[in-house]
Amino acid sequence: MDLHEVNQNDVVVSEALLQRWEARGISRRDFLAFCSATAAALALPLSFVPRIAEALEDARLPVIWLEFQSCTGDTEALLRANQPAVAEIILDAISLEYAETIMAAAGHQAEEAKNQAVEKYKGKYLAIVEGSIPTGDGGVYCTIGGESALDIVRRVCGNAAATIAVGNCATFGGIPKAAPNPTGALSVQQAVPGATVLNLPGCPVNATNLTATIVHFLTFGRLPATDRLGRPLFAHGKRIHDNCERRSHFDAGQYAETFGDSGHRQGWCLYKLGCKGPETFHNCPTVRYNEGTSWPVMAGHGCIGCSEPEFWDSMTPFYRRLPQVPGFGVEMTADKIGLGLAVGTAAAFAVHGVASAFRKGDAMESDKVKKEE
């Protein structure tokens, strides 16, 4: 079989495989870029590129995409990703059995397709859930085809090989679950405690992280290693603060005091404007949004912590700086770091992190940390 060289590290992919993707309308450049970018997102060496390419070619993984209390932002994030052609490649590598936003069928025909897929591929399909699940008043706040969201998610996720909860609403309850939570909204893990669920929070989910998770499942037959909140370590293993391009200004004691001031225009740290990067775990600074071009802090707006549990309650007001947390002296750090305390306080900040002073609710405490690949 002819081989095609991917890069200068002697990583090779089948020429025949590349030609088949070209026949589908996806250039070999886009396909190889996608495989390389996915390997990088998963923190895998480039030697895994051929294995990823083969997994995308060989598998037609059945997928059932459910949507409940959400804004459809996660679906849009995936469908609008096109650098490289993320949606095209992933939708070609999976068999999307049900996704009400994009499927041609409607009404009872759509529901029948979902029910048939659950039975036909029981224990073999991947469930993706967008939105929180309301349980109040018997689940009347979200019903589809006469069936409550709670009953649907328990049946579909309960029979899936694995479930990916996308967006903060599905992973932690999001805005619908915020106090006073009038619909009794739950996260997927809370609604289906016995299911294998991986959490991909964010508002919306980053399409790169979602596709990387799907490709990991296709390639290795299992979900990626996770932290104690069920989030993949490759995407949520480090704090935003640690990789932020404004971090050097934090260490130097250079802060924007108001939006539009000189420091803000020069790209200084947004901590005093309420940035929650110091207590948020996400790879936004390295993966970014909008085809990898930018992310909120890079655009001049502080992180609001949308990948953390109960962020709407615990991180608000979004423009209030982090409080003084006993033992860490964060407030003092911002005030005095420029007066000679930079090294010591920044080191303490990096070692300890920042514990939220507002935490409330029932953030999940599952100890599902697995070994990294």
Long-range contacts (C-beta under 8 A, 24 or more apart in sequence): 4-28, 6-32, 6-35, 6-36, 6-46, 6-49, 6-50, 7-36, 7-46, 9-46, 9-47, 11-46, 11-47, 11-49, 11-50, 12-50, 13-49, 13-50, 13-53, 14-50, 14-53, 14-54, 17-53, 17-54, 17-57, 20-57, 21-57, 24-88, 24-92, 25-88, 26-85, 26-88, 26-89, 26-92, 29-84, 30-84, 30-85, 30-89, 31-84, 31-89, 33-84, 34-84, 34-85, 34-86, 34-89, 37-84, 37-208, 38-211, 38-212, 38-215, 41-208, 41-209, 41-212, 41-234, 41-235, 41-283, 41-287, 42-212, 42-215, 42-216, 42-224, 42-234, 42-373, 43-234, 43-372, 43-373, 44-373, 48-219, 51-219, 52-215, 52-219, 55-93, 55-215, 55-218, 55-219, 56-89, 56-92, 56-93, 56-215, 56-218, 57-93, 59-93, 59-94, 59-218, 60-93, 60-94, 60-95, 61-93, 61-94, 61-95, 61-125, 61-126, 61-214, 61-217, 61-218, 62-94, 62-95, 62-97, 62-117, 62-120, 62-121, 62-124, 62-125, 62-126, 63-94, 63-95, 63-96, 63-97, 63-99, 63-125, 63-126, 63-127, 63-128, 64-97, 64-98, 64-99, 64-114, 64-117, 64-118, 64-125, 64-126, 64-127, 64-128, 64-156, 64-160, 65-96, 65-98, 65-99, 65-100, 65-101, 65-127, 65-128, 65-129, 65-130, 66-98, 66-127, 66-128, 66-129, 66-130, 66-131, 66-152, 66-153, 66-156, 67-99, 67-100, 67-101, 67-129, 67-130, 67-131, 68-129, 68-130, 68-131, 68-132, 68-133, 68-134, 68-142, 68-149, 68-153, 68-169, 68-170, 69-131, 69-132, 69-133, 69-134, 69-141, 69-142, 69-149, 69-169, 69-174, 69-176, 69-183, 69-185, 70-130, 70-131, 70-132, 70-167, 70-169, 70-170, 70-174, 72-101, 72-130, 73-167, 73-203, 73-204, 74-130, 74-166, 74-167, 74-170, 74-204, 74-205, 74-210, 75-99, 75-101, 75-102, 75-130, 76-204, 77-204, 77-205, 77-206, 77-207, 77-210, 78-205, 78-207, 78-210, 78-211, 80-207, 81-207, 81-208, 81-211, 81-291, 82-291, 83-291, 83-292, 86-207, 86-208, 86-211, 87-207, 89-211, 90-211, 90-214, 90-215, 93-214, 93-215, 93-218, 94-126, 94-214, 97-121, 97-125, 100-144, 107-145, 108-145, 111-144, 111-145, 114-156, 118-155, 118-156, 118-159, 122-159, 123-159, 123-160, 123-161, 124-161, 125-159, 125-160, 125-161, 126-160, 126-161, 126-162, 126-163, 126-164, 126-214, 126-217, 127-156, 127-157, 127-160, 127-162, 127-163, 127-164, 128-163, 128-164, 128-166, 129-153, 129-157, 129-163, 129-164, 129-165, 129-166, 129-170, 129-188, 130-166, 130-167, 130-169, 130-170, 131-167, 131-169, 131-170, 131-174, 131-176, 132-169, 132-170, 132-173, 132-174, 132-176, 132-177, 132-185, 132-186, 132-187, 133-185, 133-186, 133-187, 133-188, 133-190, 133-191, 134-176, 134-183, 134-184, 134-185, 134-186, 135-183, 135-184, 135-185, 135-186, 135-191, 136-182, 136-183, 136-184, 136-185, 137-184, 141-183, 141-184, 142-183, 150-186, 150-191, 153-188, 153-191, 153-192, 154-191, 154-192, 157-188, 157-192, 157-195, 157-197, 158-192, 158-194, 158-195, 160-195, 160-196, 161-196, 162-196, 162-197, 162-198, 162-217, 162-222, 162-223, 163-188, 163-192, 163-195, 163-196, 163-197, 163-198, 164-197, 164-198, 164-200, 164-210, 164-213, 164-214, 164-223, 165-189, 165-197, 165-198, 165-199, 165-200, 166-200, 166-204, 166-205, 166-210, 167-200, 167-201, 167-202, 167-203, 167-204, 167-205, 168-201, 168-202, 168-203, 168-306, 168-307, 168-311, 170-199, 171-199, 171-200, 171-201, 171-230, 171-231, 172-199, 172-201, 172-308, 172-309, 172-310, 172-311, 172-363, 172-364, 173-309, 173-310, 174-203, 174-312, 175-312, 177-310, 177-361, 178-310, 178-312, 178-313, 179-313, 187-364, 189-230, 189-364, 189-366, 190-362, 190-364, 196-223, 197-230, 198-223, 198-224, 198-226, 198-230, 198-231, 198-232, 199-226, 199-229, 199-230, 199-231, 200-231, 200-232, 200-235, 201-231, 201-236, 201-282, 201-306, 201-307, 201-308, 202-282, 202-306, 202-307, 203-306, 203-307, 203-311, 206-235, 206-283, 206-284, 206-287, 206-289, 208-287, 208-292, 209-234, 209-235, 209-283, 209-287, 220-373, 224-373, 225-369, 225-370, 225-371, 225-372, 225-373, 226-368, 226-369, 226-370, 227-281, 227-369, 228-365, 228-366, 228-367, 228-368, 228-369, 229-309, 229-363, 229-364, 229-366, 230-364, 230-366, 230-368, 231-281, 231-307, 233-372, 234-283, 235-282, 235-283, 235-287, 236-281, 236-282, 236-283, 236-307, 237-281, 238-281, 238-283, 239-277, 239-278, 239-279, 239-280, 239-281, 239-353, 240-277, 240-278, 240-280, 240-281, 240-282, 240-284, 240-285, 240-297, 240-303, 241-277, 241-278, 241-279, 241-280, 241-349, 242-350, 243-283, 243-285, 243-286, 244-277, 244-285, 244-297, 245-285, 245-297, 245-298, 246-270, 246-297, 250-337, 250-346, 251-337, 251-342, 251-346, 252-338, 252-342, 253-337, 253-338, 253-339, 253-342, 254-338, 255-334, 259-300, 264-300, 270-297, 270-300, 270-301, 270-302, 270-303, 271-302, 271-321, 271-322, 271-334, 272-321, 272-334, 273-302, 273-319, 273-321, 274-302, 274-317, 274-318, 274-319, 274-320, 274-321, 275-302, 275-303, 276-302, 276-303, 276-304, 276-305, 276-308, 276-311, 276-315, 276-318, 276-322, 277-302, 277-303, 278-322, 278-330, 278-349, 278-353, 278-354, 279-305, 279-308, 279-322, 279-353, 279-354, 279-355, 279-356, 280-305, 280-306, 280-307, 280-308, 281-307, 281-308, 282-307, 308-356, 309-361, 309-363, 309-364, 310-359, 310-360, 310-361, 310-363, 313-358, 313-360, 313-361, 314-356, 314-358, 314-359, 314-360, 314-361, 315-356, 315-358, 322-354, 323-357, 323-358, 325-354, 325-355, 325-357, 327-352, 328-352, 328-354, 328-355, 330-354
